């Protein structure tokens, strides 16, 4: 199949490499064109680490080209680019043409559903709880892939398309997908925001000074405990909504093929294996600028709606906002469009099942 990938970062490159390896044709699109400039000029995309290959992907010059030339669309951009990308593709998606959101944040699937509904288009929207690969872009044409996740949670909008979505994703990316209880479960399945909150907050001066520091190495016992407490808040909110989500320990185990232990112990094992990676070297990092407004803030709102306030999430967001000198929740440009904070619990659960 031809898969139009919206994005040109590490996650987009990792997905493109896996698709090529699996016999499919990825088509990359960078909104500015800068992320694919050298590939457009004929350079090969090189993946190393958990994936090891080199190939020349097809490059699209516009959102219209990437959508009309593909069977499936795949959004693989930071959360602060989701609204732009959704609006760029919504006018070109065809009846029945699926869109995968990797990974889903801030109820973006509902916004895409609304835009398609306004055009009278019916098409599956597939929301992933995380990404296919971990790792980072190492240059204009290179990506280092730390791991390929063995399990990825999945839901669809509308909910009735779950079998279509599961079958499609399995055909593209292998037998690794777990059906979850609708979009609410996926919205509470992305662990990056809570994990990156603890990691960035306790290493903020390192980020600010541009130091090189081992990420897993510095998930010490105290940082690990905070990550587990943040996870407990998220699990409690999910339970209140009656949906099943993966725990942080399960997430680490499936992402990095680790035996279950404390989060600090699992990170130290990851470090000992040489796969712990390095933390951000700037405060202009997605660990804060994406995950705080587009991950922490929606979880906080869901906690309030469920009557299970996420006090650690709220405190962390407040501390990061103070450090950055502005209310980071205000950077979220999706939730105000959907007016999530004004919905009743029943209405939100209905929208999560059938779409906007």
DAJORA-V657756 format. One line per field, one symbol per residue. ss: DSSP state (H for helix, E for strand, L for the rest). burial: 1 if it has 24 or more other C-alpha atoms within 12 Angstrom, else 0. A space follows every 50 residues. Layout:
# DAJORA-V657756
ss = ???
burial = ???
This chain:
# DAJORA-V657756
ss = LEEEEEELLHHHHHHHHHHHHLLLEEEEELLLLHHHHHHHLLLLEEEEEL LLEEELLEELLLHHHHHHLLLEEEELLLHHHHHHHHHHHHLLLLLLLLEE ELLLLLLHHHHHHHHHHHHLLLLLEEEELLLLEEEEEEELLEEEEEEELL LEEEEEELHHHHHHHHHHHHHHHLLLEEELLHHHHHHLLLLHHHHHHHHH HLLHHHHHHLLLLELHHHLLHHHHHHHHHHHHHHHHHHHHHLLLLLLHHH HHHHHHLLLLLLHHHHHHHHHHLLLLLELLLLLLLHHHHLHHHHHHHHHH HHHHHHLLLLHHHHHHHHHHHHHHLLLHHHHLLLHHHHLHHHLLHHHHHH HHHHLL
burial = 01111111111111111111000111111110001110110001111110 10101111111111111111111111111111111111111111001111 11111111111111111000011111111111111110011111111111 11111111111101111111011101111111111111111111111111 11110010000011111111001101111111111111111011111111 11111101000111111111100011111100101111111111111111 11111101111111011111100000011011111001011000000110 111111
